[in-house]
Amino acid sequence: SDYEDFIRHITKLLLQHVPSRADTYLASIVQ
């Protein structure tokens, strides 16, 4: 969906700018 694509895009930006925090953020979402 467009929403999922948006989230993935934001996630990529986070991973580029704040790798460690983005990993923790992703982990909390997956769980």
N, C-alpha and C positions, 0 to 999 in steps of 0.2 A: 504494500500500500504506500501511498505518498508519505504517510506519517512515519512508517518504518524507514523509508529512504531518508527522510529528514533526520531521524535519530541516528542513522548510520553515518550520515554526513557530519553531524555534530560530533559524534564519537571520534571520527577520523581527525577532526580538528583538535579535539582534546588530546588525542594520542600524540599529535605532532607537537603540541605546546607544553603539555604536562603529562609525560608518559607514566610516571609512577602513580600519580593521582588518578589518571584515566583508567589505569588497570584496576585500581581499587574500586573506582566508580562502576566499571563494567562488572566486576565480580559481585558487587552488591545487587546489580540489576539481574544478573543470571540467577542468583540465589533467590 
